[in-house]
């Protein structure tokens, strides 16, 4: 039997940063938390065992991708996504709405849903609120997302206005389609960079009533200033006792800024994608490992880091295997970046507990801007 509960434990004195706890049947997760991305049921260059060893207790997978390949019928018949990918922590699933609209070919949006061709083989499919929820339930998700439309950041106001109406209608249908009410369902606030539409979207979703709320449609091309203005607005409109999830936003400074605005949950491909491209986060700023300056560098990637990579390999060796195209380099660099993120979230939670979050906030923002 699935269960979900979010408990707000503590709030920063004189600020909006929050300490909380998510409970599902699979796991208890302290917040603020970061979710590694396992779009197709696998972390990129990292095993489920290593994710757990790094301290992660929740990850995010994608309904669209898993529906197309290998197919939810296969995953469901083999015991659900937790068993299929050997992950005993919590799983959040994205509805597939963003991917249908950004990746799929020949898509057509109607009141009922979206018809599209697979980006893999061109086969025809139809996603509706009902289909999205059925897919996520078949996957065995602990926390599901409503099917929504995420308009491009430069869409005309009139289009975004219609999109908000559609997202609200689809959210109602998602809630009605849920077969197991103990499985969490989050509404997704849309509205682009328009404050009035964000207010309307948040208000309509709160009226319907969801287990938690996601702030979607950001990080899609708008300015950084607009991202955080809208994040602050949305966080202030959502219930104090509900979890707030900022979708797809996730540089270290983005995370600490959003935590300061009252956000609880994050996901982003940045730590793993940057690792595969040879860009590493360290306590002294970013390191681009292919730089020739590291050819003779015997020091650790980050001497202040406790990860396996930093404890065992020099920058010279990491540069060598990266330049040689060795698969091991992707694993070691990914391990390091995710360790950095796990430690970042631990430090954020600890600073909220000890009343030092503002100091950590300033420290991280200053370090990234240097």
Buried (B, 14 or more C-beta within 10 A) or exposed (E): EBEBEBEBEEBBEEBBBBBBBBBBEBBBBBBBBBBBBBBBBBBBBBBBEBBBEBBBBBBBBBBBBBBBEBEBEEBBEEEBBBEBBEBEBBBBBBBBBBBBBEBBEEBEBEEBBBBBBBBEEEEEBEBBBBBBBBBBBBBBBBBBBBBBBBBBBEBEEEEBBBBBBBBBBBBBBBBEBBEEEEBBBBBBBBBBBBEEBBBBBBBBBBEBEBBBBBBBBBBBEBEEEBBBBBBBBBBEBBBEEBBBBBBBBBBBBBBBBBBBBBBBBBBBBBBBBBBBBBBBBBEEEEBEBEEEEBEEBEEBBBEEBEBBBBEEBBBBBBBBBBBEEEEBBBBBBBBBBBBBBBBBBEBBBEBBEEEBBBEBBEBBBEBBEE
